[in-house]
Amino acid sequence: MNQSLRLRATRLSALSMMLMLSLVLFQCGKKDDDPTPSSAGVEGTWKMTALRVSPAYNGVTDLFQGPALFLGACFADTKYTFNANGTTSVAAPQGCAVDEDDITDQTGVSDQTKWSVSGNKIVFTTGADKEEYDLKLSGNTMEWSFTETDQTDNKTYTYTIVFTKA
């Protein structure tokens, strides 16, 4: 009987050690600090707050300040809504000089645009046209990034359009 108790105690200790070890290994596993974005995170109404460029373009790192100043507060107050059914809508405040062409030129988004999330990309389709951006979501901030080589200076720039939940 004494030997049976020792055997049980040994098994219980071994089982406890295995459980603790698996918990420790689970906690030490790589944590995903930048999870794949989901459509649910994009859904809602947003305002553009920045259009960053890196490296700086002619000394400017936020191109949004140019359009926002040129077009006034109207452009900054334009709302972009991403519906759960994959449709979009764009609404500039009443009386603004901003038109849909200005908005589409800056973002690629119009009322006819369909959107979806595929991996870490947000994909926009308007008729036969398709645009893709790298997508990053963090709290109330959404960022779309793309890289482009400027034909005039042959430099490669990364552009990041930043939105904040409205």
N, C-alpha and C positions, 0 to 999 in steps of 0.2 A: 504494500500500500504506500509506503514511504517513497519507494522508487517511482510509483505511478504519479504521485504529487510532484516529484522533481521533474519528471518527464513533461507533465502538463505545464509546470512553471517555465520550463525551458522553451516549450513550444509557444506559450503565451508571450514570453520575452522576445522570442524570435519574430513572432507575428507583430508585436508592438514596434520592434525596431524596423521591420519592413514597412509598416504603415508610416512611421515617422520619416523614414528615408524617402518614401515616395512623395510625401507632403513637401519635404524640403526640396526635392528635385523639381516638383511641380512649381513651387514658388520661385525657383532659380531659373526657370525656363525663360526664353527670350520673350519679352513683352513687346507687343506691337504698338509703338507710340504713334504710328501713322496708319490707322486702320483704313481699309478700303472704304471709300465713301458709299453711301446708299442713296437711292432716289428719295427716300423719306427725309433725309437731311437737306435735300435741295428744295423740296416742296415748300411753298410759302411765297411771301412777298419780300423783295430785297431792294436796296438802293445801292448804286455804285458809289464807292467812297474813295477809290484810288485807281490809277492806271500806272503802275510802276514799270520802270524800264531799267535793266541792268545789262551792261554798264550804262552809266548816265549818257543820255543822248544830248549832245551840245550843252553839257553841264546840268541837264534837267533829269531828275530821277522819278518825278511823278507827273506824267503827262496829263492827268486828270485836271490838274490846276489850270492848264491852258483851256481845254474845252469848258470847264466849269466856269471860269472867269469870263470867257468869250460869250458863252451862251447864258450866263447868269445862273441864278439859283435854280432856274427851271430844270436845267440838265441834272443838277445834283439832287433835285427832288423827284425826278422821274422814278416810277416804281415798276419793277419787273416781277411778274407773278408766274411761278412755275407750278402748274396744276398737277394733281396726282395722275390725271389721265394722259400726261405727256404733252399737253398744250401749254402755250405761253401767252401772256398778254403784257402789253407795255402801256403805261399810263403816265403821260406828262401832266403836270398841274395845269388847270384851265388858264388860258390866256398866255401861255408860254410860246416863245418863238421856236422851241424845239419841235422838229417834226420827226416822223418815223424814219426818214432817210438818215438824219443825223444820228439817231439812236442805233440804227442798224449798222451804220458805218463804224461806230465805236465798239459795238458788242457783237454784231452778227445776229442779234435777236430782234424779231418782229412779231406781230400778232399772228403771222402765218407759220411761225417756227414751231416744230415739234422737238422735244428734248427727251433724252434718256441718259442713264448712267451705265457705263460699261467698264467694269474694273475700276481703275482710278481716272477715268476719262468722263467728261460730260460731252455728249454728242448732240449737235443741233442739225436738223434737217429742214430745209425750206425748199420745197419742190425737189429738183434734182441736185441742189447744192447741199453739201455736207461739211460741217465744221467740227473739229474736235479740239478740246482743251484739256490739259492736265487739270484735275479737280482736287481741291483740298478743302475740307470742312473742319472747322474748329469752333465750337460753341455757336455764336451768332455771326460768324464770319465765313464767307465762302470765297475761294480764290480760284480763278481760271488762269492758267499759264500756257504760253506757247513761245516758241523760239523762231526767229526770222532773221535772215541775212539781208542787211540793207544794201541795195545795189549801188548807192552812191559812195559809201565808204568801205564796202565789203566786210563790215563788222557784223558779228552775230549778236543779236540782242534777245534777251528774255523779257517778255512782257507779262505782267501779272495784273489782271483785272480783279479788284477787291470789292466785294459786296458786303453789306451789313444788313441783317434782318430788319425790316421796317416795322 
